[in-house]
Amino acid sequence: TWLEFVDAQHGWALLRERTSSAFSRALLFATGDGGRTWTELPRPPLGDPIHFISQSDGWLAGGPTGRDLFATRDAGMHWAAIPLPQPEGLGVVKAVKYELPSIAGSGEGRLVARYQTDGQDVLVTHATVDGGRTWTSGTFLASVPENVAVIGHSKHRNGSPSVTVLGTGSQLSLYGTDSGSHSESTLPANGVVSEVDF
């Protein structure tokens, strides 16, 4: 279940259905009165994490293989598949996993994609300046082992750098992704880290 509010009144609840790993299905509900009443919307194309950046624009990322990306421009009534251009120089790509994008009010934003190639897993940041209607072919962020997961992103804000957090469960690595640049610092973590929020 995912619950998302863009202000005190407008929110969405996505309830994932139990299915086999070959499917990703859910029910979607919306509220315009702070959660006092909810309206069921048409079924979304995925039963995976949802993120709205305004009262009308929202995103879904995931699917059975992780390579599905959808956007809505009418508050969840309709969804359209969003193609991302594959970066050059990756060679043969076996699989792709898209993270949810982070987009500021100005329309600038970032989306991190993980491309599995013959030799390594590669993280790439795709950028947009028009609210996600078009995306760049991507900027190389890092090569990562298979056991390292993307566990968090900072929210993209006008003039503020973006940060992507990777982890192996007990170690965190922070990558700055502003303007395509990146740097890494490793933080020791006590216990197991499964999620990071900013």
N, C-alpha and C positions, 0 to 999 in steps of 0.2 A: 504494500500500500504506500502511495506517495501523496502527500498533501502539500499544495503550493498556493501561496497568497501573494498577490502583487501590491495590495493595499489592505486596509482594514475591512473592506467590504467584498472584494472580488477574489475568489479562490477556486481551485479545482482539486478534486480527489480522484486518483486513479487506483482502482482495485484490481489487482492482477488475479486472473483465474488460474486454478491449478490445472496444468496440462503437462504433456510430455515435453522433453527438451527440444523437440522439433517444432514447437509452437510457442507463440508469445501473444497471449490474449488478455484483454482487460475490459472493465467497464469504466466509464468516465462520467463524473458528475461536476456540476458547476454551481457556485453560489454568488449572488450579488448583494447579499444582506449580512455578510459577516458569518455565514454558516448557520443561520437560523433555518433556512430552507435550502434544499438542493434540487437541481434539475438534472435528470439523466440526459446526456448528450449522445450523439451517434457513436458507435464503437470506434475507438481509436485503432490505428493500424498495428500498434504494438502494445504489449503489456509490460513496458519497461519504464525507467525513470522519465519523469516529465518536468519541464521547466518553462515557465512563462516569464517573459520580460516586459509585458505590458498587458492591458486588459484584452488585447486582441491577438498578440503574437506569442506563440509558444512552440516548444520543440520536444521531440521524442527521439531517443537514440537507443539502439540495441538490436533486438531481434534475436532469433535463434543462433545466428552466427556473429552478431555484434556489428554487422556492417550496414545496418539500416538507419537512415536519418530522415526524419519527417518534420515539416513545419506547418503550422496553422496561422492564418492571418485573420480568422474570424472567431477567435475565442474557443476553438475546439470543435466547431461544427464540421469543418472539412480539413483534411490533411493532404499534403503533397510531398512526394519523395524529393529529396534534395540531393543532386549529384555533386560530388566533390572531385575536382581534377586531381589525378594521381601525380605525385611529385616525380620529376625525372630522376633517373639514375638509381632507382631502387632495384632494378632487375625484375625477376619473377616474384610477384606478390602472391603468397598463398592465402592470406586472410587479412582482413581489416577490421579493426574495432574503433568505432567513433565514440568519443565522450560528448556529453552535452555541451553546447556552446555557451560562452559567456559574452553577452552583448550589452554595451552601454546605451544610454538614451540617445547618444549622438549617432548610433548605428555602427560604431566601431566595435569589433569583437574578435575573439579567438576561439578556435576549436582544436583540440588535440586529438590526433588519430594515431593509432598504433598499427603499423604495417609489419606483417610477418613475412620475411623473405627467406631465401634459401639459407643464408648465412647468419642472420640475426634478426632481432626485433628492433624496429626503428620508430621512434616517436617523432611526429611531424606536427607543427602548428600551422593551421590554415587561418587566414585572416580575412575579415570582411569590413567594408566601410559603409555598407548599405543595409544593415540590419539582417544580414544573412541571405540576401537574395542572390548574391554572387560571392565566390570565395577564391582566394589565391591558390596556386598549385601547392603551396606549402613551404615551410622553412624547416630545415633539419634541426631537431632539438637534442636528441640523444639516442645512442644505441643502448639497449637494455637487455639483460638476461631474461629468459622466459619466466623466472620466478618473481620478477619485480612487477608490481602492479601500480597503476595510476590510482591514487586514493584521495586526491583532492585538487581543487583549483581555486585560486582567488577569483573573485568576481571582477570582470573587466569594468573599469570606471574611466571616465574621460581624464586623460593625462596621468593615469596611475599605471604602474607596471603590473603585468600579469605574472602569476606564479603558479607553477605546476609542481605537485608533490608526488614523489614516487616512494614506494616502500616495499620492504621484503617481510614485513611483520614486526621486526624489531629495530629496523633502521629506516630513517627518513632522509630523502635527498630532495632539496629544493632547487628548482630550475626557474630562473627568471626568463620570461618569454617576451618581454616588451621589445617591440621593433625588431624581432627576429634574433636578438642577442640572447645568450644564455650563460649562466654561471651556476656552479654547483656547490652546495655546502651540505655536509652530512651531520645529522643530529642524532645522538644516541637516544633511544626511547626505552623506557621501562615498560615491560609487558608487550602486548601485541597491539599494533595500531591498525585499525581497519578502516578508519575514515578521518579526514581532516576537513575542517570548515573554516572559512574566513569571514 
